[in-house]
Amino acid sequence: MRFEDLAVWQRSARLCGEVFKLFQGSRDFGFKDQITRSSLSISSNIAEGYERDSNPDRLRFLSYAKGSCAELRSQIYIGVDIGYIETAQGARWAQETREISRMIHGLMNRFRR
């Protein structure tokens, strides 16, 4: 199986695209940079971890992806609070990060066996 076939990678890449699209015109370069980087980091670390040759390496990169998922969720809450992200959109994205995080955890458990 390729990382591109993983539902968790597909969902995280889709979420990243949505974040990038919302913030493409933002003039708040600091916030834009931080939220787009954390969203990109999720799918990137899933891909990198999945392609590694050892389970400890895979687990390390999947752990990074899970951490980036929490970082993105935190930034979503802040983005909603300061009016950069609509409340309904933020709620959908926050829920998606929770689900992606659970999926990453499940993938990690596969490599722990």
Protein Blocks (a to p, Z undefined) as FASTA:
>chain_A
ZZklpmklmmmmmmmmmmmmmmmmpcblmlmmmmmmmmmmmmmmmmmmmmpmbfklmmmm
mmmmmmmmmmmmmmmmmmmmnopacfklmmmmmmmmmmmmmmmmmmmmmmmZZ
